[in-house]
Amino acid sequence: MPIYDLVFVGSGLSSTATITNLLTSLQNRPILAQPLRIAVIEKSGEFWTGIAYGKRTSVHSLTINPVKDFFQDADKPIFFDWLTNMRNQGWPGLTDEKRGIAETWSTGNSDKITASDLEGLYIPRFLYGVFLTQHAEKLVADCATAGIATVDLITGEAVDADKTDDGYLLSVNNAGPIIQLHTRDLVLATGSLDARLINNGLQHNYVCVDDVYGPSLKDNLDKISEGLSKLEPGKRDILIIGSNASASEVVHILAKNIKTDADGFDKIYILSTSGLPDRLHVNSDYDHLMHNLKALDESGTYDADKLIAAIQDDVNHAATQGLSVGKIHYSLGERAVKIQQKLPADEALKFFKDHGWTFTRITRRTSENYYFTEKELADAGRLEFINGRFVRFAAEQDDPNGLTFIYTECKQGDPKPYQGAFAVVVNCSGAEHITETTSKLIRNMLDKSIVRINDTNMGVSVNEHFAANDHLYIIGPLMAGIYNSKFKFWHLENAKRLNSLAPMLAKTLLAER
C-alpha cells in the first residue's frame, strides 16, 4: 500500500496554488531530512487546472473578474512576464486553435500590456490554465531532481476515508479495483460540489444539459447545436435555468459560436430570481451616490438589517440614475465593508448568516465581453428573463414542442406550470448543497464525523488553520460559509482570494513537518 506524507484530493486552483507555494518554500529553505512524499488525486485526470482553467471549459472563455480582482499584486508581473515570453516564442505547445485565440487577444490588448495598463483586462481562462500547469510541472520536476519532494499524480475518485492513529486511509476508485493509500496529512481541495441535477431520470427526446462542464462545455455545445439543427425555425428557443457565471458563459458562447441558420437559436430564456450579473466598470467612482450607506455610517448606530437595507436602497437609487450595480460595485463595496467592520459581533454574524447571500448576489459581476453579448441579444429581442425559481420538470411530458416545467414566481410562492415548452434546456442552477451532496467521499466523512458541516450550513467546518480534524485540512469552495476569528467568507471561488489563502495553508503544512 502506498504511504505518503501529504495527499491532496482535487487538482484545481486551490490545490495547485497550495502545492506550488509549498514546493517553493521547500526550495527556499529545505528543512526536511527526507524528501516529502506527496500525492494528488484527481478524478478527471486533468491536473493543475480544475474545471475553470482546463479542457472542460471553452477556449473562448474569459475570466469573470478583470486583472484587478483576479491576481494578487505580486502575481501580476510573474504572469505577464510569462505571457510576454510565450508570445515572443510563438505560443509554444498550444494547439492551432488556442494559438490563434491567444494571438488575437494579446494583439488586441498589446497597447495596454506594453503600458502595464492591466487592471481592466479580462484574461482567456485557458491561458491561465497553461500558466498554472507549466509552473506546477516545473516546480515538481525541480524538487524531484533536488531530492526535496516527490509528487505522484493519481487519476481516480477518492470515495472514502478512515481516520487512523497516524493519519488517514483513503480508498480510491480508478475505474478498476478500489486501491488504498495512507497519508499522514490530508488536504481536501475538491473544488465546488457537483452540479445540482434537474433531469433526475426523466425520459424524453429533447436536449437537456444537466451539467454544462460534463464531460466538457464543447461537448454540450455540440449537443445543443445538433439538437437545434433538427428543429424548425420558430421552435428553437433555449431555456437556461439559473443566472450564475456559467449562464453568462453559455449565453456568450451560444451567441458567438452558433451562427448558421441551420443550427441557430431563436431566443434564449433565462429562468432566474435575479437576472444575469452586470458588467464591472473598473476604477469607477460613484461614492457620491451612496447616500444611504453614508447616512448609516455617520449615524453611528449599526445593525445587520439596517446595513442590507441601506445597500439595497443605494442600489435602487443608482438605478434611477441609469447606473447598474456593476458600475457602482467598488463604491458600494467599499462603503458596505467599512460599516460591516464596525458591526457588533452578534450583528456581524447575523449579517453574514442572514444577508450574506443577498449581498453576494447584489454584487455579482461578469466579464465585459459577456455583458455586451447579453445586451446585444436583449436589444434584439433574443434574450428574455423569466422571473422565478425552477421546482421540477412536469411529471407528464406531453407537449410536442419540448419540455415543460413547474416553477414559482418570486413574489408568489405557489408552484405552478410554466406556459410554454423548450426543446433545449441548459441547467446552470449551480452546485448541490453540502447537506445533499452526492460526493461519496464527503458523504462518508460526514457520516463518520470525520468532518462536520459549519454553523452557516454552507460548507465544512474548519478552524483558523484550515483544519477540519487532526491532520485534515480544507481549502477552496468546501470552506464556504466559514466564520471564525480569521476567516469570514460566504463563498470561496474567486481566484484572487484562493491565491491569498494558499500560502497560509502551505505554511501550516510546513509547520507540521
N, C-alpha and C positions, 0 to 999 in steps of 0.2 A: 504493500500500500504506500503510495507517495506521501511523503511528510514534508510540510512546508513551514516556514516561519510566519508567512503572511499570505493570505489569499484574498483577492478581490473578486466579488461576484458582480459582473457587469463591466462593460468596457466603453462607456460613453464618456462625456466630457469630465464629469466629476471624478471618475476613476482615473482617467488619463492624466488629468491635472494633478491629482494627488500623487500618482506614481512618478511622474516626471519631477515634481518637487522633491519627492523622497530620494530619488536617484541622484538629482543634482546636489542635494545636501550630503549624500554619501560621498560623492566625488570631491566635494569641497573639504570634507573632514571625515575620512574613512575611519570610523570609530569602532568597527566591528572586527573581532578576531577571526571570524569565519564569514564567507560570502553569505549575504542574505538570500534565502530561498523564497522566491515569490511566484505565485501562480495567479493568472487572470482567467476567469471562467466567463465565457460569452456564448449565449445560446445561438445567436445569429451567425457566428463565425466571422463577423466583421469587427475587427479590433480597433480601438483607439478613437472612433468617431461617433459611436452611437447612431441613433436614427437621424438626428438633426443635421449632421455634417457628413453623412455617409451615402451609400448607394441607394438606400431606401427612399430618400427624398429626391426631389427633382434637381437636375443640374442647373435649372433656371432659377432656383430659389435663392432669395437674398436673406440676409439676417433681418430679423424683425426689428432690432434696435440698430441705430447708427453707431458709428465708431465710439462716439462719446459715451454711450451707455452699454457698449459691448466689451470693450477692453479695459483692463486695469492700465493706468498710465504707464507703468513700467513695461507692459507687454506691447504697447503700440509700436515702438521703434523696432523691436525684435521681429514682429510680424511683417512690418512694411519693408524692413531690410531683406527679409526672406522673399517677399513678394517681388521686390526690385531685381534680386538675383535670379529668381525664376523667370521673370520676363526677359531679362538680358540674355539668358541661356536658351530662350525659345520654348519655355514651359516644358522642360524635360519630364518624361514619364506620364504626361497627360494624353488621353485619347484625342483624336482629331476634333471631336465634338467639344470636349472640355477646353482644349487649347483655343478653339475659336471663340468660345464664350469668354474665357479669361482675357484674351487679347482685346475683344470688343469692349469689355468692361473697363480694362485698365487704360485703353486708348481714350475712351470717353471720359475718364476721370484723371487723365495724366497731368493736367494743369494743377489740379488740387493735390495730387500725390506729390508732384515735384515741389509745390509750395508748402507742403506739410499742412494743407488746409483740409484736415481729415475728419473733423468732428461730425459732419453731416453725412458722411459716406455710408452706404449700406454694402456689405461685402457679400459676394457669392458664397453661399454656405459650403459648397463643395471645396472651395479653395482653403477655407479654414480647416476643413477635414484633412486635406492633403498636408497642410502645415502641421497639424496635430500628429498625424501618422509619421511623417518624416522626423519630427522632433523626438517622438517617443522611441521609434525604431533605432535612431542613432544613440540615444541615451542607453537603451537596453544593450545594444552591441558594445558600446564603450565600457559599460560597467561589467559586462561579462568578460571582456578582454582583460580588464584591470583586476579581475578577481574580487570585485566589490559586491556584486549581486548577480543572480540569475533569475530570469523571468520566463516561466513556461506559459504558453498560451493554450488554453484548453477549450475546444469547441464542445459545448454541451449545455444542458439546462440543470442548474443546481435545484434539486427538488426537495431536499430535506437536510436538516442539520440537527445534531445532538451535541449537547454540552458535555465535555469530558473533564477530567481532573486537570488536564494541561492544555485545554483548548477546545477545538470543535472538530467533529467528524462530519464531513459533508458527503452527501450522495449526489452523484451527477449522472444524468441521463444523456448519453451521447449517441442516440439512435441505435443503441445496442444494449448489451447488459449494463445495468447500473454499476458504475465504478465508485469507489470510495477513496477519499483522501483526508488527511488530517492536517490541521494547521493550529499554530499557537494563537495567532491573531487573525480575526476575520473582519473584512470590511464589506458591507452591503452597499453597493453603488449601482443599483439596478435600474436607475432612471425612473421615469414615470411608470405607473402601473399600466397594465394592458388596457386597450381601448374598451370602453363601455359598449358592449354589443347590443344591437337592437333587433337583429333578424330573428334570433332565437329559434332556428329550425323551421321557420315559415317556408312552405313550399310555394314557389311561384316561378314564372318565366321571365321576370323582369331583372334589371340590373340593380343590385343593392350592394354597395360597397360598405362593408361594416367596419373595416379598419383601413384607412387611406394609405398607411405605410406598410401594410402586409399583403403580399410579400414585398411590394415596393410601390411607390406612388406612380412610377411609369407603368407598371403592370395594370394598375387600376385605371389610369387614364386611357390606356389602350382598350380596356374592357368597356369603359364608358363610350369611347369613340365607336367601337364596334356596335354597341347597343344602339347608339343614336342613328347609325347608318341604316339600321333595319326599320326605323320608324319613318312615317310620313311627316313631311314638314307640317307644322301646326300641332304635332303631338310630341315634340322634342323638348319639353320642359324638364328641368332638373331641380330636384329638391335637395338642399343641403340642410342637414339637421345640426344646429349649433352654429356659433359665430366666433369661435376661437381663432388662434393664429393659423391653424390648419385650414379652416374655412377660407380665410383670406388667401392662403397659398393656392388652394384648389380653384377658387374663382379666377385668380390671376392666370394660372396656367391653362385652365379651360379656355379663357378668352384669347390667350396669345397663341396657343398651340392647336386648337381645333378650329380651323378657319374655313375649310371647304364646305360647300353646300351639302355634300354627300354625308358628312358626319357632324355638321354643325348643330348647335343647340338653338332653341327659340328663346328661352328665357330661364334665368336662374331664380328660384325662390329660396329664401333663407328663413327657416323657422328658428326664431330666437327671441329671448326675453329682452334683448337689449339692442342688437344690431352689431355690425362689424366695427372694429376699432377705428379711431380716427388717425389720420396721418400725424406724425410727430414733427413739429416745427422746431428745429434746433436753434438755440440762442434767442428764442422769442421771449420778450419781457412784457408781461401783462399784469404785473403786480398791482397796478393802479386799478384793476377791475376786481380785486379780491376784497370787496367791501365787507362782506360778512365775516370772513376769516380775520380780517384786520380788526374789526369791531370786537370780535370774540377775544382776540389776543389782548387788546387794550383793556377789556373788562376785568381781566384777572380772575374770572370765575369760569373754570373749565370742567366739562364732563364729556363723556363719550357721545351722548345723544346730541348735545349742542354742537360738537365738532363735526359729526357727519351731516347734521342739518346745515351748518354753515358751508360745508364743502358742496353740498347739493345745490344750495341757494346761489353760490357763486358760479357754479357750472351753468345753472339755468339763466343767470343774469348775462353771462358771457354769450350764451346762445342768442339772446335778444340783440346782441351787438354783432351777430353774424360770425361768432367765433366758436369753433368746436372745442371739445375738451382736449383734443390733440394739440391745438395751438396754445392753450393756456397751461399745458401739462407741467412745465417746470415751475412756473409761478405758483400754481395751485399746490404742487407737491412741497415746495419749499415752505410755504405758509402753514400747510397742514401738519407737516412733520415737526415744525417748530413748536406748534401747540401741543401736538401729541407727546412730545418730550416733557411738557410741563404738567401733564395729567397726573393726578394722584395714582398710586399703584393699582388700586382697585378699578379706577376708571380706565386706566391704560389697558388693563386686562379685558375689561368689558368692551372697549373699542376694538381690540384685537379679535375677540371671540364673536361679538355681535355684528360688527360693521366692517371687519377686515375684508371680507369677500366683496361687499358693496364698493368699498374704496378701490379695491383691485380692479373691479370691472369698470369703474368710472375712469380710471387712469390707464386703461389698456391702449396699446399702440400697435400700429402696423407700419410696414415699410412704405416709403414714398411711392415706389412703383405699384405696389398693391393698391394703395389709396387711389391713384389716378385710374387704374383699371376699373375699380369699383365705381368711381364717379362717372367714368365714360359709359359703363354699362347702364348705370341708373339713369343718366341723362338720356340714353337711347331707349329707355323703357324696357331694358332686358335684364334688370336686376330689381327684385322686389322683396320686401321683408314681410313675413307673417309673424305678427306679434304673439308669441305663445310658447308653450313648452310641450315637447313630444312626450306622449304617455306610452303608446304602443301602436303597432300595426293592428288594423281591424282584424278580428278573428275570421270573418268571412271576406275573402278577396274575390269579389265577383264583378269588379269594374273592368271592362275590356281595355281601358286606356292606361291602366297601371295600378300601382299600389295605393291603397287608402290607409288612413291612419287616424288615431284618436289623439287629441291634444287639449290643453287647457289654455284659454286666453289669460293674459297676465292679470287682468282686472276682474276676471270671472273664473273662479276656481273649479267649476264643474267640468269634468272631461266630456268632450263631445266630438263627433266625427267632423273632419275637415271636408268641406265641399269641393272636392277635386281629387284627381289621381295623377300619379307620376310614374312613368316607366323607368326613370333613372333616379335613384336615391343614394345620397352620399352621407355617411354618418361622420359628423365632426363634433359629436357631443362631449368629447373629452375622455379622460381616463376613468376607470372604475373607481369607486370609493374604497378606501382601505378596509372598511368593515365588511365589504362584499367581495374582496379580492379573490380572483381565481388563480393567483400565483401559488403553486404548490409549496414553494419554499417559505414564503411569507405566512401562508395559512398554517403550515405545520409549526413554524416558530412561534406564532401567536398561540396556537392550541397548546404548545408545550410550555408556554410562559417564558420562553427564552427572550422574547421581546414583547412589548405591550403597546397598545395604541395610546397616543398622548392625550392630554386633557382637552384639547380642542377637537379631538376626534378626526383629525386630518392626516396624521402620519404616525410614525413610530417615535416613541418617547426616547429622548437622548439627553444626556447632561451637557454641561459646559465644555466637555472634552470630546463630544461626539459619541460618547459611549452609551450603548443601549444595554449592555451587560458586561461582565468581566471579559476583557479582551475582544469585545464585539463592538464595532463602530459602524455608524451610518453617515453617509454623505449624499447629497443630491435631493431629488424630489421626495424621497421617503421621509425627509425631515419636515415636510410641510406642516404648518401649524405649530412649529416649535416656539415655545415661550418660556425662556428662563433668564437668568441674570445676564447672560452673554449674547444669546441669540433670540431674535423676535422676527420670525419670517412666516408670512401666511403661505407663500409658495416658494419653491426653490428650483426654478427652471431657467433663470437669467444667467447667461454665460459670465458676465462680469462678477456677479455675486458668487457663482460656483468657483471661479478662479480666485476669488478673495478668500474662500474658505479652505481650499485645497492645501495651501502652505500650513495652515493651522493644524489640520489633521495630520499632515506629513510630520510636523514637529512632534505631535502627540505620539505617533507611531515610532518615531526615532527614540523618544524617551523611554519606550517600552523595551528597547533592545538592551 
